[in-house]
Amino acid sequence: MTSVEQEFLAKIGKHKGIIFKISKMYMDEKDDRDDLFQEITYQVWKAYPGFRGQSEFSTWLYRIALNTAIVFLKSEKKRSFIANEDFSNYKIIQDEYDHEKEDKLDKMYKAIHQLNPIDKAFIFYYLEDFSGKEIAEQMGISEGNVRVKMNRAKNKLKEFLLSSNTNL
């Protein structure tokens, strides 16, 4: 394994929770979540040579992961067929994750699944404590527009939670 691969695996290992959260947010079924996790990791690996460190790795990862999730969700063909056999080595990252924590969040994720892809992104940024300025930079919109869209997304989520009598 090269030093670039080792560096990449270390960074992904440190931030794999981001990928798990996005995968869980955008996909209902475990197999689909696993496929999306793999697709995000693959897309990040493909883009990694272009990562210059001008932003935090996690910020860069968020952008790629969310864009990949939205494209993956819209795609008629949800499964990616990756020809690179060496990529299977990255599955170890996924196997190490603690799935017990995720069980507690199932009710919330079920409500989140009812949101459209853009609202999901806003809720994700909210849950990750991004500032309005950071969200605006990530989404390419003004801070004022972020506040409006964020409030709408939170209100929709609240409606879904109330209508399903879900208590968090």
C-alpha positions in Angstrom: 0.0 0.0 0.0 1.4 3.4 -1.0 1.7 6.3 1.4 -1.1 8.2 -0.4 -3.4 5.2 0.1 -2.4 5.0 3.8 -3.0 8.8 4.2 -6.4 8.5 2.5 -7.5 5.5 4.6 -6.4 7.4 7.8 -8.4 10.5 6.8 -11.5 8.4 5.8 -11.2 6.4 9.0 -11.2 9.5 11.1 -14.2 11.0 9.3 -16.2 7.8 8.3 -19.1 8.9 10.5 -19.9 11.7 8.0 -20.3 9.1 5.3 -22.4 6.8 7.5 -24.7 9.7 8.4 -25.2 10.8 4.9 -25.8 7.2 3.7 -28.3 6.7 6.4 -30.0 10.0 5.7 -30.4 9.3 2.0 -31.1 5.5 1.9 -33.7 3.5 3.7 -32.4 0.0 3.1 -29.2 -1.3 4.5 -28.0 -2.6 1.1 -28.6 0.7 -0.5 -26.8 2.5 2.4 -23.9 0.2 2.0 -23.8 0.9 -1.8 -24.0 4.6 -1.2 -21.2 4.4 1.5 -19.1 2.6 -1.1 -19.9 5.1 -3.9 -19.1 8.1 -1.7 -15.8 6.5 -0.6 -15.0 5.8 -4.3 -15.9 9.3 -5.4 -13.7 10.8 -2.6 -10.9 8.5 -3.6 -11.2 9.6 -7.2 -11.2 13.3 -6.2 -8.4 12.9 -3.5 -5.5 13.8 -5.8 -7.2 17.2 -6.3 -7.5 17.8 -2.5 -5.1 20.7 -1.8 -5.8 21.2 1.8 -7.2 24.7 1.3 -10.1 23.7 3.5 -10.5 21.1 6.2 -10.7 17.5 4.9 -14.0 17.1 6.6 -15.5 20.2 4.8 -14.2 18.9 1.5 -15.6 15.4 2.3 -19.1 16.9 3.2 -19.4 18.5 -0.2 -18.4 15.4 -2.2 -20.5 13.1 0.0 -23.7 15.2 -0.3 -23.3 15.7 -4.0 -22.7 12.0 -4.5 -25.7 11.1 -2.4 -28.0 13.5 -4.3 -26.7 12.1 -7.7 -26.9 8.5 -6.4 -30.5 9.1 -5.2 -31.6 10.6 -8.5 -29.9 7.9 -10.6 -32.1 5.3 -12.1 -29.4 2.8 -11.6 -28.5 2.9 -7.9 -25.8 0.3 -7.9 -22.3 1.3 -9.0 -20.2 -1.4 -10.6 -16.6 -0.6 -9.8 -14.0 -2.3 -11.9 -11.1 -1.6 -9.6 -10.7 -4.8 -7.5 -8.3 -3.1 -5.1 -11.2 -0.8 -3.9 -12.7 -3.7 -2.0 -9.9 -3.2 0.6 -11.7 0.0 1.7 -14.7 -2.0 3.0 -12.8 -2.5 6.3 -13.6 1.1 7.2 -17.3 0.3 7.1 -17.0 -2.9 9.0 -15.5 -1.1 12.0 -18.4 1.3 12.6 -20.5 1.0 15.7 -24.1 0.3 14.5 -25.6 0.4 18.0 -25.6 4.2 18.0 -27.5 4.4 14.8 -30.4 2.4 16.2 -31.3 5.2 18.5 -31.6 7.6 15.5 -34.0 5.4 13.4 -37.1 7.4 14.2 -35.5 10.7 13.2 -34.0 9.2 10.0 -37.4 7.9 9.0 -38.7 11.4 9.2 -35.7 12.7 7.3 -36.2 10.2 4.5 -39.5 12.0 3.8 -37.7 15.2 2.9 -36.5 16.1 -0.6 -32.7 15.8 -1.2 -32.0 19.5 -0.8 -33.9 19.8 2.5 -32.0 16.7 3.7 -28.7 18.5 3.0 -29.8 21.5 5.1 -30.9 19.2 8.0 -27.6 17.4 7.8 -25.6 20.7 8.0 -27.9 21.8 10.9 -27.2 18.5 12.8 -23.5 18.9 12.2 -23.6 22.5 13.7 -22.4 24.2 10.6 -22.8 28.0 10.7 -25.0 29.9 8.3 -21.9 31.2 6.6 -20.4 27.7 6.2 -23.6 26.4 4.8 -23.9 29.3 2.4 -20.3 28.5 1.1 -21.1 24.8 0.8 -24.4 25.3 -1.0 -23.4 28.3 -3.1 -26.2 30.5 -1.8 -26.5 33.6 0.4 -26.7 33.4 4.2 -30.2 34.9 4.1 -31.3 32.2 1.7 -29.7 29.6 4.0 -31.8 30.9 6.9 -35.0 30.8 4.9 -34.4 27.3 3.5 -33.1 26.0 6.8 -36.3 27.1 8.6 -38.4 25.5 5.9 -36.5 22.3 6.1 -36.7 22.2 9.9 -40.5 22.9 9.8 -41.1 20.1 7.3 -39.1 17.7 9.5 -41.0 18.8 12.6 -44.3 18.3 10.7 -43.2 14.7 9.7 -42.2 13.9 13.2 -45.5 15.2 14.7 -47.6 13.5 12.1 -46.0 10.2 12.8 -46.2 10.8 16.6 -42.5 10.2 16.8 -40.8 11.2 20.1 -37.1 11.8 20.0 
